[in-house]
Amino acid sequence: MNREQFISQRRQDWQRFEKLLKKSERSRTPKFDGEEVSEFSRLFRSLSYDLSLVRSRDWGLGISRYLNDLLARGHNGFYRSPPGTLRAVIEFFVSGFPRLFRENLSYFWVALALFVVPGLISGFVVYHNPSLAGRIMTGGQLMQFEEMYSAEIKRETGTGFESAMAGFYVYNNVGIAFRCFATGIFFGIGTIVFLIFNSIFLGTVTGFLMAQGHSERFFSFVISHGSFELTAIVISGAAGLVIGRSIVHPGRYTRWDALRIRGLVGVQLALGAGAMLLVAALIEGFWSPSGIPNEVKYVVGAILWVLVIVYLSFAGREKRTA
């Protein structure tokens, strides 16, 4: 059986499943009668098999994405917990978000390249020629960064300083992530621009501080919260690219339908990234500037990086049964 025969034979079931999906999406909780529940379950299983067959035979990215979207909508719409419950929120962050992240991993790799490569280049160039940092940042900004890391960070404790700084970091980091996500509506171009801009800015700061001899204080400060913060920014960029692609290449959907379907995926990714930024802000406000020895910070930072990678790679995976 070739690709065209397969599509011809299976199209009717796909259209029927899509019709049931539209019925379930009209309300916040699916309303099926007994026969429709059985039919939905049967079609869901058959679509899962169809998707695995399409992927194994490499019958095209378009049909693969179409079936994957149907299955994702079916799972989210039919098996979701009652709206607004604490259990649903916990389940999303424990398993739903990392599972959704892996389903859209290709967008993450693109966003990661956009966020890492320009930063590495700018950091390398500025490290070998610090005067070029003035092309990216003002003299006042460079002086401020150098003062921050030229001596041990001195601060008062017990005065609410930590809470105030954590609040500032939440505001600042969420603002960056939101721009990376929201500007995806401009055909993804805005997301690309913000990812590259923030990458160059961060690379310039890193290269400049390293050239001034502040590497140890800088890296010991950022290593712990960087695992959550930097990963979340890249995920926000991936969410923006999801939005942008739905507009540029809607596939068999209208642009509005593609934006509605894939836009929900983008929003969920951005929400997960927002939670990671909250964790990063707490670490950055309370732990990173503390007087704990740098060796301890490096060990804890490495553990947190491993934790983030393991969480995104394995959380929410269903155990395989015979």
N, C-alpha and C positions, 0 to 999 in steps of 0.2 A: 504494500500500500504506500503510495507516494503522498506528498504533502497536500496536494489539492484534493485527493480522494478523502484523506483524513478530515480535512476541514469541512468538506461537503457532508460527510456522515455525522459529524459531531456538532455542526452549527446549530441545529434545532435545539439540542440540549443546552447549549450555551445561552441561546436566546431565552429559553424558558427559565434558566437559572437567573439571568439578568432581570427578567420580569418579576420573579419572586423577590429579588433584591430591592427593586424599586418599591414594591409593596411594603417591605419591611422598613425601608428608609423614610417612609411617609410619617412614621411616628417614632418616638424615642425608644419604644420597646417593640419587637416584632410581634405581629398579630397573625398567626397562621392557624388554620384548623388542623385536625389530625392528619388528614391526607397530605396537606401541604408540608407539614413538618417532615413526614416520611419522604416525600418527594425532594424536599430541600436537602435532606441528609444524603439521599442517594446521589443527587446531582453533585453535591459538594465532593463526595468521594470520587466520583467519576472524573470531575474536573481536576482533582489532585493527580489522578493517574494520567490524564491528558497532558497536564503541565510537565510531569516527569518524562513522558514520551517525547514531547516537543523538544525538551532540553537535551535528552539523550541523543536524539537524531539531528539536533542542530537545525531545526526547521525555521529559524528566523527569530530575531529579537522582538519584532512587532507582535507576533502571535503569543510569544512567551510573556511579554509584558501585559497583554490583554488578559490572558488567563490568570496571571499572578494578581492583577488588580481585582478581578472577579473574586478570587479566593480570599484576598485580603478584606474586601468589602463584606464578603459572606461571613468570615470569621468575626470581624469587628461588629457587624450588625446583628448577627444571630446569637452569638455566644457572649456578648458583652454583659457585664454585670449591670444591675439597676443603676440609672444615672445618679450622680451626686453622692454615692456612698463612699465611705472611707475605704472600704474593701476594694472598690474599683480603682481608686487612686493608688493604693498600695500595690495592687496587682500590675498596674501600668508601669510603675517605676521598677518593680522587682523583675518583671518578665516581659511585659508588653513593649516597653521602650527599647531594651537591648535587642529584642527580636526584630522590631521595626528597623532598627539601625542596621542590622545584618542584611535585611531584605533590600536595603538601599545603599549597600556598601560601595557600589561603583561611584555614587555621587560623593561619598566621603573621600575616596581616593583622589578624585579630581580636586575637591576643596583642599585636601591636605597638600597636594602639589602646589596649588596656588598660594597657600599660606606658608609653606616651608621654603620652597626654592628661592623666591625673591629675597626672603629674609637671610638665607645662607649667603647669597651673593652680596647683599648690602653689608652684612656683618663682616664678611671677609675683606671687602674693599675698605670699609671704614677702619677696621682694625689695623690695616697696613698704611692707611692715610687718614688719621683722625680728623683732619681739617675738613674733609668732605662731609662730615656729620652736619656742618652748618648749612649744607644744601637741603637737608631734610628737616632739621629742627632749628629753632631760634637759639641765639646765644644764651638767653635766659633759661630755656629748657635744659640745655646742656649743663649749665652751671648748677641748676637745681638737682639734676640726676647725680652729678658728681658729688655734691654736698651730701646727698642721701647715703652714698656708699663709700665716702672717703673716710668715715669714722664709724665706730659702733653706733647703732641707732639708740639714741637715748630718749626715753619716754617715761612719763609718769604712769604708775599703775594704780588701780583702784579708783580711778576718777572717771570711768566710763569711756576712756580713750579708745580701748579696744573695740567696744561696741560702735563707737562713732566711725572708726576706720572701716569696720566690717560693713557698715551701712554705706559708706562711700564706695567701697569696692563693689558691692552689689549694684549700686547705681551706675558706676562707670562700666563694669564688665557687661552687665545686661544691656546697656546702651550700645556697646560695640556689637554684641551678638545680635541684638534686634535689628540693627542696620544691615548686618550681613544677611539676615533672613528676609526682612521685609522688602529690601530693594531687589529681591529676586523677581518681583512683579514686573520689573522693567526688563523683561526678556532674559533675566539672569545676568545682565550686564552690570547692574548695580552691585550684585553680590560679588562678582569677579573683581570689580574695582576696589571694594572695601576690603576684601581678603588680601589683595596685593598691597594696598596702601598700609594696612596694619602690619603685614609681614615686613615690609621695608622699614617701617617705623621701629618695630621691635628689633629687627636685625641691626639697625643703626645704633639703637641704644646699647645693645649687647656688645657690638664691636667697639663702640666708643669707650664703654666702661672697662672692657678688657684691655684696651690700649692704654688706659690711664692707670692700670694696675689694680683694679677693684674686682677682679674675677671672683675671688673667694667669697667676699661678702655678697656679691650679686647673686651668684649661683646658689649659695646656701640659703638665700632669702626666697628665691623663686622656685626651687626644686619641689617643695612640698605641695604648694597650691597649683603649680603649673600643670600637674597631671590632669586636674579637673578643669582648670580654666582654659588652657590652650585646646584641649580636646573638645570642650564645649563650644568654643568659638568656631572650630572647624566643622563640627556637627551643625551649628547654626548656618554656616555657609553651605553645607550640603543640603539643608532644608531649603535655602534660597534657590539653589540650583534645581531642586525638584520642582519648585514653583515655576521657575523660568522655563524649564523644559516642557512643562505641561502647556505653556502658551506657545512656545516656538514649534513644538512638535506634538500636537494633541493626539496623533494617531487616528483611530477610527472614531473618536469622540469629537464633538464640537469643542471649541476652545473653552467655552463656559463649563461644560461637563467635565472636561479634563482638569480644569482648574479646581472645580468643586471636589473631584475625587482625589487628585494628587495633592491639592491644597490642604486637605485634611491630614495627609501623611506629613507634609511639611510642617504644619502646625504642631503635630504630635512630636516630631523630632525637635522642634524648637522648645517645646515645653520640657522635654527631657533634658535638653541642654541648659535650660534655665535652672533646673534643679541642681545640676552639676555646678553651675556658676554660684549658686547659693552656698554650696559646700566649700567651693574655692574661696569665697569671700570670708567665710568663718575661719578657715585655715590661715588666710592671708592677714586677717585682722588680729587673731589671737596667738597663732603659733609661729608664723614666719618671722615676725620681728622680735621674738622673745630672745632671751639671753642664753638659751640652750646651746651647748657646744655644736659647732658646725658638723662634726662627725656624726652626731646623733641626727641632725637634720637631713644629712645625706642618706642615712640608712632609712629613716622614716619616709623621705621623699621617694626613694627607690621602691619601697613597699607600696606606697600609694600609686605609683605608676603601674606596678604589676597588678594591683587591685583594680584599677580602671580598665586595663586591658582584659583581664579575666572576666570582669563584669560584662563588658560589651561583647566579648567573644563567646561566652558560655551561658550567661544568665537567660532563663526562659527557654532553654532547649528541652524539648520533650524527650523523655526516655524512650528508646526504641524497644518495641516489643516484637516477639516472633510473629 
